[in-house]
Amino acid sequence: MTGVCALVLARSGSKGLPGKNIRSLGGHPLIAWSIAAARASGAVDCVVCSTDCEQIAAIARSYGAETPFLRPAELASDNATDLDVFEHALSWLDDHGKSPDLIVQLRPTTPFRDPAWIDAAVERMRADLAITCVRSVTSAEPTPYKMWSLSHDGARLSPLLTVEGMSEPYNMPRQKLPLAYWHTGQLDVIRSDTIRAGSMTGTQIAPLHVDRDLAIDIDTLRDFQLAELAFDETMPAILRHVIAEPVGEAS
């Protein structure tokens, strides 16, 4: 049994930014920064890359990840969900005697993360068995209490959210509104049993608060250019050190 397995998802098809998972950021493929974060964590026992592409798999291995399987094409489509992909990976691990207690999701598209976050999230879940998932979050800007939905005919606006005891929150100063938090996507630590039960989070989700300046999610060329501009000041030094270390080829 493996205690904690980091899972890095990297499909080949990306319409917003083709080839983004292996596009170079700071002199290394984007996927490599997530693998480096797992390698730098003292809590992670194995790092697995789930991909449908042998080229991506080879790159992942060269940076220290295992690629014991290629993801089926139907699990690399736009319609495939994270749950579909995690169930597939967990099933393979279970079938090969490597069942983890916890799975750490490290998305390549959110490369700026401190490995200490992983250690802290795993420690928190070990200390509180009621927690089903820890997620990285930061304050939401703009506030969702000033957001709207359209009527079916597109002719009218309705407030997306309401606040008990406040008649028109959308007309209130931001400071008077409840705090809201955005899931940054940089880190999820999930109990394997939660995934086996058909959920990516379960119902007991604990927050890991992170700096908003680190929460860059790459989906488009503009996002990537922003990451390039932020790289020198934002990428943690420990990741630059780990990513430069030579690794033996993983299985």
Buried (B, 14 or more C-beta within 10 A) or exposed (E): EBBBBBBBBBBBEBEEBEBBBBBEBBEBBBBBBBBBBBBBBEBBBBBBBBBBBEEBBEBBBBBBBBBBBBBEEEBBEEEBEBEBBBBBBBBBBBEEEBBBBBBBBBBBBBBBBBBBBBBBBBBBBBEEEEBBBBBBBBEBEEBBBBBEEEEEEEEEEEBEBEBEEBEEBBEBEEEEBEEBBBBBBBBBBBBBEBBBEEBBBBEBBBEBEBEBEBBBBBEEEEBBEBBBEBBEEBBBEBBBEBBEEEBEEBE
